[in-house]
Amino acid sequence: MKSLKNAFQEAYLQLLHQHPPTQVSVKQIVLVANTSRSSFYTHFANREQLHLYVKQQIHREFFMHYEIKNPHEFSSTTTLNLCQHIIKYRSYYQHALQNTLDFHHLAIELSNYLMYVYNDLDYAIFASFGTIGFLKNWVEHDFLISPSEAAEKLMKIGFTNWASKVNI
């Protein structure tokens, strides 16, 4: 059985399809979740606290895709799972990637995970901001390509030897 917190999260994400986060009300959330305001306030002090909870849950799942024990395990499957995650939470990412602070937070946090893959801070930062920028563009253009195509492009870009592409 799904918890009330999960029901509130699902209702909130559903409402994000139609409204920006600041326009989603507790009244709407409890209506969609088919529960009471008192149940909502038992779990969350306000809508902002629910937003933070949802953000933490989604970001945790986002970064789970990068928790690999061996850098050689990083594969197209990892990237495909990430792209499928973005699609699953599209209503959240359509708003979050427009927010400069959320964009920056995701990119910086991702660079920490990519340090393990590249073993070089500069590459990790370049790849993380590029990855989040690519995903932002994909979201903004309403997922014109499939998750598998997006994953393939991300892998190609991520493992390009950029020095070979530039004539200096």
Secondary structure, DSSP 8 states (H G I E B T S, - for coil): ---HHHHHHHHHHHHHTTS-GGG--HHHHHHHHTS-HHHHHHH-SSHHHHHHHHHHHHHHHHHHTT--SSGGG--HHHHHHHHHHHHHTHHHHHHHTTSHHHHHHHHHHHHHHHHHHHS-HHHHHHHHHHHHHHHHHHHHTT--S-HHHHHHHHHHHHT--GGGG---
